[in-house]
Amino acid sequence: MEPNGNGNQFSRRTFLRLSGGLTGVALLAACAPAGAPATTGSGEAAAPAAGVTEITFMGWGGAEEDEGVRAAIDVFQEEQPNIKVTWLHTPENYQDKFLANIAAGTPPDTAFIQSATFQTFVRDRVLMDLTDQLEADTLVGADGYFIEPQESQRCTVEGRWYGIGSCWVAPHIYYNADIFTEAGIEPPSNDPDEAWAWDKFVEVAKQLTVDANGNHPGDSGFDPDNIERWGVHWPTWWIPIHSAIEANGGHWIDPDSGLLVLDQPEATQAIQNVADLVLVHQVMPQATAMEALGMSNAQMLENGRLAMAIDGSWALAWIHKIAPTLGTAALPAMKTTATNMQAHLHSALAATQHPEEAWQWVRFLSTPFYQTQFCQIGLWLPSQTALMTEEGLQTWITDGVHPPGYELIATEFVPRFGKVLYQPIGWPRADAIITPALERVWIGDATAEEAMAEAVPQANQVLEEEAAR
Protein backbone atom coordinates (compact mmCIF):
# COMPACT_ATOMS: atom_id res chain seq x y z
CA MET A 1 0.00 0.00 0.00
CA GLU A 2 1.02 3.62 -0.24
CA PRO A 3 1.36 5.11 3.27
CA ASN A 4 3.97 3.67 5.57
CA GLY A 5 2.98 1.21 8.25
CA ASN A 6 2.17 3.75 10.96
CA GLY A 7 0.18 5.99 8.64
CA ASN A 8 2.62 8.89 8.75
CA GLN A 9 4.04 10.60 5.70
CA PHE A 10 7.82 10.97 5.49
CA SER A 11 9.36 14.26 6.59
CA ARG A 12 9.54 16.72 3.72
CA ARG A 13 12.25 18.67 5.53
CA THR A 14 14.46 15.62 5.98
CA PHE A 15 13.76 14.49 2.43
CA LEU A 16 14.83 17.85 1.06
CA ARG A 17 17.93 17.90 3.23
CA LEU A 18 18.98 14.43 2.15
CA SER A 19 18.06 14.70 -1.51
CA GLY A 20 18.70 18.32 -2.37
CA GLY A 21 17.28 17.29 -5.74
CA LEU A 22 18.22 13.64 -6.11
CA THR A 23 20.78 13.86 -8.88
CA GLY A 24 23.78 13.72 -6.58
CA VAL A 25 22.35 10.74 -4.76
CA ALA A 26 21.60 9.05 -8.07
CA LEU A 27 25.16 9.41 -9.24
CA LEU A 28 26.33 7.74 -6.06
CA ALA A 29 23.78 4.97 -6.55
CA ALA A 30 24.86 4.38 -10.12
CA CYS A 31 28.39 3.48 -9.11
CA ALA A 32 27.78 2.09 -5.62
CA PRO A 33 27.86 -1.61 -4.74
CA ALA A 34 24.25 -2.59 -4.20
CA GLY A 35 22.85 -4.30 -1.16
CA ALA A 36 25.32 -4.11 1.70
CA PRO A 37 25.46 -7.46 3.52
CA ALA A 38 22.49 -7.82 5.82
CA THR A 39 23.02 -8.21 9.51
CA THR A 40 21.48 -10.63 11.95
CA GLY A 41 19.83 -9.54 15.16
CA SER A 42 23.22 -9.62 16.84
CA GLY A 43 24.71 -7.30 14.23
CA GLU A 44 26.78 -9.99 12.52
CA ALA A 45 26.68 -10.36 8.74
CA ALA A 46 24.45 -13.19 7.54
CA ALA A 47 26.40 -14.72 4.65
CA PRO A 48 24.52 -16.71 2.00
CA ALA A 49 25.44 -20.33 1.29
CA ALA A 50 27.95 -21.11 -1.43
CA GLY A 51 26.45 -20.71 -4.89
CA VAL A 52 23.57 -18.62 -3.53
CA THR A 53 23.15 -15.00 -4.57
CA GLU A 54 21.91 -12.63 -1.88
CA ILE A 55 19.70 -9.67 -2.67
CA THR A 56 18.11 -7.18 -0.30
CA PHE A 57 14.53 -5.93 -0.20
CA MET A 58 13.69 -2.72 1.67
CA GLY A 59 10.17 -1.70 2.64
CA TRP A 60 7.89 -0.40 5.36
CA GLY A 61 4.76 -1.96 6.84
CA GLY A 62 3.11 -2.94 10.08
CA ALA A 63 3.16 -6.35 11.69
CA GLU A 64 0.82 -7.92 9.11
CA GLU A 65 2.86 -6.72 6.14
CA ASP A 66 6.12 -7.74 7.81
CA GLU A 67 4.78 -11.24 8.39
CA GLY A 68 3.49 -11.45 4.82
CA VAL A 69 6.81 -10.46 3.31
CA ARG A 70 8.66 -13.01 5.44
CA ALA A 71 6.21 -15.74 4.43
CA ALA A 72 6.67 -14.79 0.78
CA ILE A 73 10.44 -14.94 1.08
CA ASP A 74 10.19 -18.49 2.39
CA VAL A 75 8.05 -19.55 -0.57
CA PHE A 76 10.24 -17.72 -3.09
CA GLN A 77 13.43 -19.28 -1.73
CA GLU A 78 11.90 -22.74 -2.01
CA GLU A 79 11.17 -22.01 -5.67
CA GLN A 80 14.49 -20.25 -6.25
CA PRO A 81 17.01 -21.97 -3.93
CA ASN A 82 19.93 -20.12 -5.50
CA ILE A 83 18.59 -16.72 -4.43
CA LYS A 84 18.52 -15.48 -0.84
CA VAL A 85 16.33 -12.45 -0.07
CA THR A 86 17.12 -10.40 3.00
CA TRP A 87 14.21 -8.26 4.19
CA LEU A 88 15.20 -4.80 5.40
CA HIS A 89 12.03 -3.98 7.30
CA THR A 90 11.91 -0.22 7.90
CA PRO A 91 8.59 0.71 9.53
CA GLU A 92 9.68 4.20 10.59
CA ASN A 93 11.13 7.07 8.54
CA TYR A 94 11.36 4.85 5.49
CA GLN A 95 12.06 7.47 2.84
CA ASP A 96 14.73 9.18 4.91
CA LYS A 97 16.55 5.89 5.53
CA PHE A 98 16.16 4.77 1.92
CA LEU A 99 17.83 7.96 0.68
CA ALA A 100 20.51 7.76 3.36
CA ASN A 101 21.39 4.22 2.25
CA ILE A 102 21.74 5.39 -1.34
CA ALA A 103 23.88 8.34 -0.29
CA ALA A 104 26.07 6.02 1.80
CA GLY A 105 26.69 3.72 -1.17
CA THR A 106 24.65 0.84 0.27
CA PRO A 107 21.37 0.90 -1.66
CA PRO A 108 19.08 -2.12 -1.49
CA ASP A 109 18.72 -4.33 -4.56
CA THR A 110 14.92 -4.04 -4.52
CA ALA A 111 12.55 -1.80 -2.61
CA PHE A 112 9.15 -0.25 -2.05
CA ILE A 113 8.91 2.99 -4.06
CA GLN A 114 6.35 5.63 -3.14
CA SER A 115 4.19 7.29 -5.76
CA ALA A 116 5.31 10.73 -4.60
CA THR A 117 8.93 10.08 -5.63
CA PHE A 118 8.71 7.46 -8.39
CA GLN A 119 9.07 9.83 -11.34
CA THR A 120 11.88 11.74 -9.65
CA PHE A 121 13.75 8.49 -9.08
CA VAL A 122 13.29 7.52 -12.73
CA ARG A 123 14.61 10.89 -13.85
CA ASP A 124 17.64 10.49 -11.60
CA ARG A 125 18.34 6.91 -12.81
CA VAL A 126 17.85 5.34 -9.41
CA LEU A 127 15.54 2.59 -10.70
CA MET A 128 16.26 -0.31 -13.05
CA ASP A 129 14.42 -0.50 -16.38
CA LEU A 130 12.34 -3.71 -16.25
CA THR A 131 10.69 -3.38 -19.64
CA ASP A 132 12.48 -6.15 -21.51
CA GLN A 133 12.08 -8.68 -18.71
CA LEU A 134 8.39 -7.88 -18.19
CA GLU A 135 7.46 -7.99 -21.88
CA ALA A 136 9.20 -11.35 -22.27
CA ASP A 137 7.44 -12.87 -19.25
CA THR A 138 4.53 -15.16 -20.08
CA LEU A 139 2.74 -14.48 -16.77
CA VAL A 140 3.08 -10.86 -15.63
CA GLY A 141 3.72 -9.67 -19.19
CA ALA A 142 0.57 -11.26 -20.62
CA ASP A 143 -2.11 -9.01 -22.05
CA GLY A 144 -4.88 -8.42 -19.54
CA TYR A 145 -2.90 -9.64 -16.53
CA PHE A 146 -3.19 -6.27 -14.79
CA ILE A 147 -6.01 -3.75 -14.62
CA GLU A 148 -5.31 -1.41 -17.50
CA PRO A 149 -4.67 1.33 -18.45
CA GLN A 150 -4.01 2.21 -14.82
CA GLU A 151 -1.12 -0.23 -14.32
CA SER A 152 0.81 1.16 -17.26
CA GLN A 153 -0.02 4.72 -16.21
CA ARG A 154 1.63 4.31 -12.83
CA CYS A 155 4.57 2.06 -13.72
CA THR A 156 5.92 3.55 -16.92
CA VAL A 157 7.76 6.67 -17.98
CA GLU A 158 7.97 7.26 -21.73
CA GLY A 159 6.76 3.71 -22.29
CA ARG A 160 9.40 2.05 -20.10
CA TRP A 161 8.62 0.06 -16.94
CA TYR A 162 10.55 0.95 -13.77
CA GLY A 163 8.51 -1.04 -11.28
CA ILE A 164 5.33 -3.05 -10.85
CA GLY A 165 2.48 -1.97 -8.63
CA SER A 166 2.11 -3.83 -5.37
CA CYS A 167 -1.71 -3.73 -5.47
CA TRP A 168 -4.35 -1.03 -5.56
CA VAL A 169 -5.69 0.94 -2.62
CA ALA A 170 -8.30 3.69 -2.67
CA PRO A 171 -10.22 5.93 -0.25
CA HIS A 172 -13.82 5.00 0.43
CA ILE A 173 -16.40 5.42 3.19
CA TYR A 174 -16.37 3.41 6.41
CA TYR A 175 -19.43 3.76 8.64
CA ASN A 176 -20.85 2.51 11.92
CA ALA A 177 -23.94 0.73 10.63
CA ASP A 178 -25.51 0.60 14.10
CA ILE A 179 -25.64 4.42 14.18
CA PHE A 180 -27.45 4.48 10.84
CA THR A 181 -29.94 1.87 12.07
CA GLU A 182 -30.60 3.80 15.27
CA ALA A 183 -31.13 7.02 13.28
CA GLY A 184 -33.37 5.28 10.75
CA ILE A 185 -31.19 6.39 7.84
CA GLU A 186 -30.45 4.19 4.83
CA PRO A 187 -26.64 3.88 4.61
CA PRO A 188 -24.60 4.57 1.47
CA SER A 189 -23.81 1.77 -0.99
CA ASN A 190 -20.68 0.04 -2.21
CA ASP A 191 -22.17 0.24 -5.70
CA PRO A 192 -20.63 3.32 -7.36
CA ASP A 193 -23.70 3.69 -9.57
CA GLU A 194 -25.64 4.42 -6.36
CA ALA A 195 -23.06 6.77 -4.83
CA TRP A 196 -24.56 9.65 -2.87
CA ALA A 197 -24.50 13.15 -4.29
CA TRP A 198 -22.38 15.55 -2.26
CA ASP A 199 -25.40 17.49 -0.97
CA LYS A 200 -27.00 14.30 0.35
CA PHE A 201 -23.70 13.28 1.95
CA VAL A 202 -23.54 16.61 3.78
CA GLU A 203 -27.19 16.46 4.80
CA VAL A 204 -26.84 12.96 6.26
CA ALA A 205 -23.65 14.03 8.05
CA LYS A 206 -25.65 16.85 9.66
CA GLN A 207 -28.36 14.43 10.78
CA LEU A 208 -25.70 12.20 12.36
CA THR A 209 -23.83 15.04 14.07
CA VAL A 210 -25.18 15.55 17.61
CA ASP A 211 -24.18 17.90 20.43
CA ALA A 212 -24.51 17.15 24.15
CA ASN A 213 -28.10 18.42 24.14
CA GLY A 214 -29.20 16.31 21.19
CA ASN A 215 -29.13 19.17 18.70
CA HIS A 216 -27.84 18.98 15.13
CA PRO A 217 -26.02 21.58 13.00
CA GLY A 218 -28.58 24.18 11.93
CA ASP A 219 -30.78 23.62 14.99
CA SER A 220 -31.37 26.53 17.35
CA GLY A 221 -28.99 26.13 20.28
CA PHE A 222 -26.58 23.74 18.53
CA ASP A 223 -23.27 23.85 20.43
CA PRO A 224 -20.30 23.24 18.08
CA ASP A 225 -17.94 23.24 21.06
CA ASN A 226 -19.70 20.37 22.78
CA ILE A 227 -20.27 17.73 20.11
CA GLU A 228 -20.93 14.18 21.21
CA ARG A 229 -20.80 12.63 17.75
CA TRP A 230 -19.50 13.95 14.44
CA GLY A 231 -21.06 12.93 11.18
CA VAL A 232 -17.87 12.42 9.20
CA HIS A 233 -14.10 12.72 9.09
CA TRP A 234 -12.39 13.39 5.73
CA PRO A 235 -8.57 13.44 6.00
CA THR A 236 -6.84 16.43 4.44
CA TRP A 237 -3.64 14.91 3.08
CA TRP A 238 -3.18 14.62 -0.65
CA ILE A 239 -4.70 11.22 -1.48
CA PRO A 240 -8.17 11.89 0.02
CA ILE A 241 -8.10 15.46 -1.32
CA HIS A 242 -7.21 14.24 -4.82
CA SER A 243 -10.27 11.97 -4.58
CA ALA A 244 -12.48 14.98 -3.86
CA ILE A 245 -10.96 17.02 -6.68
CA GLU A 246 -11.53 14.27 -9.23
CA ALA A 247 -15.09 13.87 -7.96
CA ASN A 248 -15.67 17.52 -8.84
CA GLY A 249 -14.34 17.08 -12.37
CA GLY A 250 -10.96 18.61 -11.53
CA HIS A 251 -7.40 17.38 -11.62
CA TRP A 252 -4.29 17.64 -9.50
CA ILE A 253 -1.94 17.77 -12.49
CA ASP A 254 -2.56 18.75 -16.08
CA PRO A 255 -1.77 15.59 -18.09
CA ASP A 256 -0.32 17.57 -20.98
CA SER A 257 1.94 20.07 -19.19
CA GLY A 258 2.68 18.02 -16.07
CA LEU A 259 2.03 21.12 -13.95
CA LEU A 260 -0.33 21.58 -11.03
CA VAL A 261 -3.85 22.79 -11.76
CA LEU A 262 -5.02 23.01 -8.15
CA ASP A 263 -5.89 26.66 -8.75
CA GLN A 264 -8.58 25.80 -11.31
CA PRO A 265 -12.23 26.25 -10.22
CA GLU A 266 -13.08 22.54 -10.15
CA ALA A 267 -10.14 21.88 -7.83
CA THR A 268 -10.57 24.86 -5.52
CA GLN A 269 -14.29 24.17 -5.10
CA ALA A 270 -13.60 20.56 -4.14
CA ILE A 271 -10.96 21.63 -1.63
CA GLN A 272 -13.35 24.19 -0.20
CA ASN A 273 -16.12 21.59 0.02
CA VAL A 274 -13.94 19.45 2.28
CA ALA A 275 -12.87 22.44 4.37
CA ASP A 276 -16.50 23.48 4.78
CA LEU A 277 -17.34 20.18 6.44
CA VAL A 278 -15.62 21.79 9.43
CA LEU A 279 -15.92 25.52 8.80
CA VAL A 280 -19.53 25.78 7.58
CA HIS A 281 -21.45 22.57 8.14
CA GLN A 282 -19.83 21.68 11.49
CA VAL A 283 -20.06 17.94 10.82
CA MET A 284 -16.34 17.16 10.99
CA PRO A 285 -13.85 17.70 13.82
CA GLN A 286 -10.91 20.05 13.43
CA ALA A 287 -7.53 18.32 13.49
CA THR A 288 -6.95 19.88 16.92
CA ALA A 289 -10.17 18.29 18.21
CA MET A 290 -9.03 14.87 16.99
CA GLU A 291 -5.69 15.39 18.70
CA ALA A 292 -7.38 16.47 21.93
CA LEU A 293 -9.51 13.34 21.93
CA GLY A 294 -6.43 11.21 21.37
CA MET A 295 -8.41 8.71 19.30
CA SER A 296 -8.05 7.33 15.80
CA ASN A 297 -10.96 7.30 13.36
CA ALA A 298 -11.35 3.57 14.02
CA GLN A 299 -11.66 4.16 17.76
CA MET A 300 -14.19 6.94 17.16
CA LEU A 301 -16.25 4.70 14.89
CA GLU A 302 -16.20 2.03 17.56
CA ASN A 303 -17.23 4.22 20.49
CA GLY A 304 -19.86 6.13 18.55
CA ARG A 305 -18.07 9.48 18.45
CA LEU A 306 -17.97 9.28 14.63
CA ALA A 307 -20.58 7.99 12.19
CA MET A 308 -18.59 7.95 8.92
CA ALA A 309 -14.86 7.97 8.20
CA ILE A 310 -13.20 8.48 4.86
CA ASP A 311 -10.02 6.43 4.77
CA GLY A 312 -7.94 4.30 2.45
CA SER A 313 -8.98 0.75 1.70
CA TRP A 314 -5.84 -0.37 3.54
CA ALA A 315 -7.46 0.73 6.81
CA LEU A 316 -9.92 -2.17 6.57
CA ALA A 317 -7.10 -4.32 7.98
CA TRP A 318 -7.75 -2.77 11.40
CA ILE A 319 -11.12 -1.01 11.12
CA HIS A 320 -12.85 -4.37 10.53
CA LYS A 321 -12.03 -5.22 14.15
CA ILE A 322 -14.44 -2.66 15.64
CA ALA A 323 -17.28 -4.09 17.74
CA PRO A 324 -20.21 -2.29 16.03
CA THR A 325 -21.43 -3.46 12.66
CA LEU A 326 -19.13 -2.03 9.99
CA GLY A 327 -20.27 -0.87 6.60
CA THR A 328 -18.37 0.49 3.61
CA ALA A 329 -19.40 2.55 0.60
CA ALA A 330 -18.26 4.41 -2.48
CA LEU A 331 -17.28 8.03 -1.98
CA PRO A 332 -19.90 10.72 -2.62
CA ALA A 333 -20.00 12.40 -6.01
CA MET A 334 -19.78 16.15 -6.53
CA LYS A 335 -20.02 16.28 -10.31
CA THR A 336 -18.98 12.68 -10.88
CA THR A 337 -17.97 9.54 -8.99
CA ALA A 338 -14.23 9.20 -8.38
CA THR A 339 -11.51 8.07 -6.01
CA ASN A 340 -7.75 8.16 -5.93
CA MET A 341 -6.19 4.90 -7.14
CA GLN A 342 -2.83 4.36 -5.51
CA ALA A 343 -0.18 2.01 -4.15
CA HIS A 344 3.55 1.70 -3.78
CA LEU A 345 5.61 0.03 -6.50
CA HIS A 346 8.07 -2.82 -6.21
CA SER A 347 11.24 -1.84 -8.07
CA ALA A 348 14.79 -3.03 -8.61
CA LEU A 349 17.49 -0.43 -8.21
CA ALA A 350 19.74 0.45 -11.11
CA ALA A 351 22.79 -0.05 -8.90
CA THR A 352 22.10 -3.73 -8.20
CA GLN A 353 24.90 -6.11 -9.10
CA HIS A 354 22.32 -8.87 -9.47
CA PRO A 355 19.76 -7.61 -11.99
CA GLU A 356 18.40 -11.04 -12.96
CA GLU A 357 17.88 -12.12 -9.36
CA ALA A 358 16.34 -8.73 -8.53
CA TRP A 359 13.93 -9.12 -11.44
CA GLN A 360 12.93 -12.63 -10.35
CA TRP A 361 12.03 -11.29 -6.90
CA VAL A 362 10.07 -8.29 -8.25
CA ARG A 363 8.25 -10.69 -10.59
CA PHE A 364 7.37 -13.01 -7.70
CA LEU A 365 5.89 -10.06 -5.81
CA SER A 366 3.51 -9.64 -8.75
CA THR A 367 2.08 -13.16 -8.59
CA PRO A 368 -1.39 -14.04 -7.23
CA PHE A 369 0.14 -15.77 -4.19
CA TYR A 370 1.77 -12.62 -2.88
CA GLN A 371 -1.13 -10.27 -3.58
CA THR A 372 -3.82 -12.61 -2.27
CA GLN A 373 -2.42 -12.88 1.23
CA PHE A 374 -2.68 -9.12 1.77
CA CYS A 375 -6.10 -8.87 0.13
CA GLN A 376 -7.39 -11.52 2.53
CA ILE A 377 -6.59 -9.40 5.59
CA GLY A 378 -8.11 -6.21 4.17
CA LEU A 379 -4.82 -4.41 3.58
CA TRP A 380 -4.84 -4.44 -0.24
CA LEU A 381 -7.15 -4.49 -3.23
CA PRO A 382 -6.11 -6.55 -6.24
CA SER A 383 -4.40 -5.14 -9.31
CA GLN A 384 -4.54 -8.49 -11.12
CA THR A 385 -7.65 -9.14 -13.18
CA ALA A 386 -7.76 -12.84 -12.26
CA LEU A 387 -8.46 -11.88 -8.64
CA MET A 388 -11.53 -9.89 -9.68
CA THR A 389 -13.41 -12.74 -11.34
CA GLU A 390 -16.07 -14.63 -9.40
CA GLU A 391 -13.60 -17.44 -8.84
CA GLY A 392 -10.78 -15.06 -7.96
CA LEU A 393 -12.88 -13.15 -5.42
CA GLN A 394 -13.46 -16.40 -3.53
CA THR A 395 -9.72 -16.66 -2.89
CA TRP A 396 -9.52 -13.43 -0.89
CA ILE A 397 -12.90 -12.03 0.21
CA THR A 398 -12.91 -13.00 3.88
CA ASP A 399 -15.89 -13.29 6.24
CA GLY A 400 -15.38 -11.06 9.25
CA VAL A 401 -12.97 -8.80 7.35
CA HIS A 402 -14.80 -7.62 4.23
CA PRO A 403 -18.30 -6.27 4.88
CA PRO A 404 -21.19 -7.51 2.71
CA GLY A 405 -20.98 -6.10 -0.80
CA TYR A 406 -17.33 -5.09 -0.47
CA GLU A 407 -16.46 -6.88 -3.70
CA LEU A 408 -18.09 -3.94 -5.53
CA ILE A 409 -15.38 -1.65 -4.18
CA ALA A 410 -12.74 -3.87 -5.81
CA THR A 411 -14.53 -4.77 -9.04
CA GLU A 412 -16.57 -1.64 -9.82
CA PHE A 413 -15.69 1.44 -7.78
CA VAL A 414 -11.90 1.35 -8.06
CA PRO A 415 -11.31 0.09 -11.63
CA ARG A 416 -14.14 2.15 -13.16
CA PHE A 417 -13.76 5.37 -11.21
CA GLY A 418 -10.21 5.25 -9.83
CA LYS A 419 -7.86 8.04 -10.92
CA VAL A 420 -4.11 7.41 -10.84
CA LEU A 421 -1.91 10.19 -9.48
CA TYR A 422 1.84 9.70 -9.30
CA GLN A 423 3.40 13.00 -8.37
CA PRO A 424 5.58 14.84 -10.90
CA ILE A 425 9.34 15.22 -10.89
CA GLY A 426 10.33 17.60 -8.10
CA TRP A 427 7.14 17.06 -6.10
CA PRO A 428 8.83 17.07 -2.65
CA ARG A 429 9.95 20.66 -3.24
CA ALA A 430 6.58 21.69 -4.63
CA ASP A 431 4.81 19.97 -1.75
CA ALA A 432 6.69 22.22 0.66
CA ILE A 433 4.71 25.08 -0.91
CA ILE A 434 1.33 23.41 -1.48
CA THR A 435 0.80 21.73 1.90
CA PRO A 436 1.28 24.88 4.04
CA ALA A 437 -1.09 26.72 1.69
CA LEU A 438 -3.70 24.01 2.18
CA GLU A 439 -3.26 24.22 5.94
CA ARG A 440 -4.47 27.82 5.75
CA VAL A 441 -7.64 26.59 4.07
CA TRP A 442 -8.36 23.87 6.63
CA ILE A 443 -8.26 26.35 9.53
CA GLY A 444 -10.16 29.07 7.70
CA ASP A 445 -7.35 31.59 7.28
CA ALA A 446 -7.83 31.63 3.50
CA THR A 447 -10.28 30.30 0.97
CA ALA A 448 -9.11 27.53 -1.33
CA GLU A 449 -9.28 29.95 -4.25
CA GLU A 450 -7.06 32.49 -2.46
CA ALA A 451 -4.54 29.95 -1.16
CA MET A 452 -4.12 28.08 -4.42
CA ALA A 453 -3.93 31.26 -6.52
CA GLU A 454 -0.85 32.21 -4.51
CA ALA A 455 0.77 28.79 -4.05
CA VAL A 456 0.29 27.02 -7.38
CA PRO A 457 2.35 29.42 -9.54
CA GLN A 458 5.21 29.16 -7.04
CA ALA A 459 5.01 25.37 -6.96
CA ASN A 460 4.83 25.15 -10.75
CA GLN A 461 7.97 27.25 -11.03
CA VAL A 462 9.72 24.65 -8.88
CA LEU A 463 8.38 21.81 -11.04
CA GLU A 464 9.57 23.53 -14.21
CA GLU A 465 13.03 23.99 -12.70
CA GLU A 466 13.17 20.32 -11.70
CA ALA A 467 11.93 19.12 -15.10
CA ALA A 468 14.64 21.15 -16.84
CA ARG A 469 17.45 19.56 -14.83
N, C-alpha and C positions, 0 to 999 in steps of 0.2 A: 504494500500500500504506500501512499505518498507521505503522510506525516511520519515523524519518527515515533518510536514506541511509546514515549510518554506524552505524545500529543503536542510537544513544543516545536516551534520552528527554530532553525539554527540562527545564531546571532549574526545579524547583518554587519555589526561593527567588527566582530572578529573575522568574519568572512572577508570583509574589505581589507582589513589589516593583513591577513594572510595572503590574499590573492593579489591585491593591488592591480587588478586586471590580470588574468591568469596566464598571460603569455610567458612570463618568467618561470612560473611553476611548470608550465608545459614543456619548456625547453629542458628543464631538469628531468622531467618524467621521461622525455624521449630518449635520454641517454643513461638513465638510471637503471641499475639491476632491479628487476621487479620482484616483489614478494619476498621481503626479508624473512629468514627462517622463523617460523612460529615458535612460541615458547609454551611450555607446559605451565601448569599452575604454580610450580616451584620456580619458574623463571628460566629453566633450562631448555635449550633448543630441542625440539622434537624432530629428529631426523627420520626421513622416510626410509623404507627398506630398499635394499639394492635393486636397481632396475625399475624403481617406482619414481615417477615425477611428481613433485609436490607443487601445488598451486594454492594460492590464498584467496579467500572470499570474504569481503568486508561488507557489513550491513548493520542496520539497526534492528529494532523490534523488541516487543515485550516477551514475556515468558513463553507464550504460545508460539510466536514466530521463531524464537530461539530453538524451541523443541522441534518444530517442524523442519527447520534447516538441518539440524543434527540428524534427524531421522532420514532426511533426503540424502545426506552425505553417506550414511550407511548403505542405503540402497544403491546409490551411484557407484560406490567403491566396490560393491559386489559385482556390478555389471562391468566396471572398468578397473580391474585390480591393479593396473599399472599406473593409476592416477590417485594421488592422495590429496584430498581437499582439506585445508585447514580454515576453520571458520573464525573470523575475527569479529566477534560480536561486539558492537559498539552502540549500546542503547542510549548513551548520552553524548551530546555535542558531536554528533556524527560528522557533519560537514566540516567543522573545524579540524577534527582529527584526520579526516580523509585528506584534506589539503595539506596538513602538516606532514603527513606521511609522504606525499608526493614531493613536497619541498625538501624533505630530508633524504630523498633518494631511495625510499623504501615503499613504493606504491604497491598496493595489492595487485594480484593478477586479474581478479574479477571483483565486481562490486555492485551495490545498489547505487543508482544514479537518480537524483531528484529531477523532477520536471523543471524546476526553476533554474537549473544550471546546465541541463543537458546540451543545449545549443551552444552555450559558451565553451563547454568542454570539447565539443566537436570542432569549433573554430580554432581552439588552441591545441588541437591534435593530442588530446589526452586519451581519447577512446579509440579502440581498434575498429577498423572497418570490417564488418561481418557479412557483407553483401554476398560475396562469392560462396562462402560456406552455406549461408541460409538458402540461397537460390538452388544450390545443388542438393539440398537435403530433401529426401522424399517425404518426411513427416512435417516438420515445421515450415518447410518451404512450399508445401502443396497449396494450390489454389483453394481458397475457402477455409483454410485451417483456422485463421484468426478472423475476428469481426473486422470487416473492412467497410469504408476506407480508413477508419479511425486508427487501426494498428499502424498502417504505413504513415499516417499523418504524424504520429508521435515518435516513431522510431527512425525516421529517415531525414536526412538533410541532402538536398539536391539529388534525391533518388538513391542515396547510399544508406545502408543500415548500420547504425552504431550501437545497437542494443535491441533487446526484445522486452516488451512490456511484461511485468510480473503478473498482471491481472487487470481488472478494472475496479475502480471504486467511484462512488458518486454520492453527493448529498441527497438526502430525502427526508421525509418527515418520520419521526418517532412520536407516538402518543400513548398516554395512559388511557387505555380503553375503558377502564372503570369510571374515570371522570366523565367521559362522554356519555356512558350509560346513565350515570347519576343525573347528569344535566339534561338527558333526553335529546341529545344531539346526535345525528347520524355522522359517523366519523368519515374522514377522507378515504379515498380508495388508492390501492396500488396500481390500478389501471390508469395509465396516463391519459387515455381518452376521456376519463371522468375526473381529471384533475380540477380542483377548485379554481375559480377565478380569484384574483388577488383580493377584490373587495369582499368576497364571501369569507376568505381566509381571515381577513382583518376583523370582520364582524363576528365570526365564531370565536376568535381570540379574545374579543371584548366580552362575549358572553361567558367565557371561561376564566376571565380575570376577576378576582374577588378580593375586596379589602376586608379588614377585620370586622366591619359592620354588615357584610354581605352585599355591599354595593359594587356596581360594575362601572368601568369607565363610561362617562357620559351621564351617569346618574347624579342627581343632586346629593351632595355630601360625600361623593367618592373621595377617598383619602389615598392619594398616590404614594404617600410616605408610610403607609401601613398596610401593604398588600399581603394577603395570606397566600394567594395563588396567582401566578402569572399565566397568561394564555399561551405564550410562545417564547422561545429563545432562538434567535438566528445569529450565529457567529459572524463576526465582522472581519475575519481574515480572508485572503484573496479567493480561495476556492468557493466558499459559500456565496461571496459577493459576485464572483463571475457567474455563478448559477442564476442569480437574480438579474444580472445585466442581460444575459442571453434570453431569459424569460420575458424581458421587455423589448426584445428585438434588437438589442445593442450588442456590442462586441468590446472585448478588452483590447485587442490588437487588430489593426487593419491588415487583412491577409495580403494585400498587395504591397503596401509600404513597409510592413513590419513594425510600424510605430503605434504607440498607444492612442486609443480613441475614447478614453474615459471621460473626455470633456464634451462628447457629443450628447445631444438631448436624451437619447434612449438610455445611455449609460448613467447620466447624472440623475435622471428620474428614478431609475431602479435603485441606485445608491440611496437617494433620499427616501424612497419607500421603506427601505430597511431601517434607516435612521429614525423615521417617523413612528416605527413600532414602539420606540421608547419616547421620543420627544413630543409626539402628537397624540397617538392612540393610547399610550400608557399601558400596553399589554406585554411589554418585554422589560426585564430588569436591566438597568445600567450595569456595565462591567464592574463598577465599584460595589454595587449591591450584591452581585454574584460573589465577589471576593469577600465581602463582609459576612455572607452566609457560610462561606467556606465549604460549599457543596458543588459537586459536579452536576451536569445536566441529568445524568443517570440517577444520581441520588435524589435530585429534585423531582424527577418523574416518579420515583419510587415512593417518596413521602408525600406526594400530592401538592408540592409547592409549584409544580410546573405541569401544564397539560400537554403541550407539544414542544418538541425539541427538533430543530434542524441540525443534522449532523451527518458526517460521512457514513457510507455503508459499512466501513470498517468497524464503527462503534457498536454494531450489532453483536460483536464478539463479547462485549461486557454488558451492554444494555439489556440483552435478552435475559439476564439473570435477575432483573427486578421482580419483586413479588406481585405487583398488580399485573393485570392482563396487558400485554404489549401489543400495539398495532403499529403498522408502518404504512406509508402512503407516498405517492408522487408529490413533488413540490407544486405549489400553486403557480398558476399562469398569470402573468401580467398581460402581455399581448400574445404570448405563445407558451407552450410547455417546453421546459428546458432544464438541464442540469449540467454541471461540470463533470466531465469524464476524465479520470485521472488515474495515475499510479506510477510508482517508481519503475525504472528500467533495470534490467540485468545486463551489464556490459562487461566486456573484456577491455583491459587497458592496453593502450598502444605500446607501453613499455614492457609488456610481459615477454619473458624469454621462452615461454611455452604457449605459443598461440593456438596450436591444435588442441592441446589439453584444455586451455581456457575456453575454446569454442565448444568442446564436448560438454563441459560443465554448464555453460550458458544454455546450450541446447537442451540439456536434461531439465533445467529449470523451467523450460517451456513445454514440458510434457504434461499430459493429463494427471499423472500421479502427483506431481508436485503441486499443481494448482488446486486439485480436488481437496487435498487435506486442509487447506486454508479456507476454501469455500465452505467446507463442512462445519467449521467453527464460527462462521459468520464474519470472518475477517476480510475476505475477498469476494468479489464477483468474478465470474469467468470471462476470459478474453478469447477462449477457444470455442468455436461454434459447436463442436461435438458435445460440449457440456451444457448446451442450451436446448438440445432436443429433449423430447419426452423421456427417452432412455437416459440421456446424460443428466438431466435434472435429478433423477432417482439416485444418482451416485453421490450427490452432495447436499440436497435439501434435507435438513435435519429437524425432526420433531423436537420441540423444546428450544430450538435455536431460531429457526426461521418462522415468523408468524404466518398464519394462513394467507395465501395469496401472494406471498413474497416472490414467487417465481416470476410474477409480472414485472417486478423491479428489474430483474436480470434479463428477461427476454423481450420486454417491450419498452419500459421507461428509459433504460440506459442506452441500448443500441439505437433506438429510434430518435431519442431526443437529447442524447448526450453530446456535449460540445467539448472537443479537445482543446486544451490550452497548455502549451509548453512555452514557458517564458522566453522572450527574445534574448539575443546576445547582449550582455551587459546589464541584465535585469537586476542583479544585486545592487548596483549603483543607482539605478532608476528607482528601485524599491525604497531606497533611503530617502527619496523625495516624495513618493506617492503615499506610503504608509502614514507618515506624520500628517500629511494633508487630509487623509481620510479620518484620522483621529479627531481632527477639528470638527468634522461632520458628525461623528458619533456623539460628541458631547454638546453639540449645538452651537459651537463657536463660529461656524460658517455653514452655508448651504453647500450641497454637493456641487452645484453649478459654480459657485464662487471658488471653492477649494480646488476643483479640477481645472478651472480656467487658469489658475495661477500655476498649479503643479505640473500639469501635463506637458506644456511647452518646455519646461526645464528638464523633465525626465526624458522627453524625446530628443533633446539636444545631447544628452548623455548617451542614449541609444545610438544616435547617428555617429557620435565619436567612437563608440565601441565597434560599430559595424565597419567603420573605415580603417580600423587597425589591421 
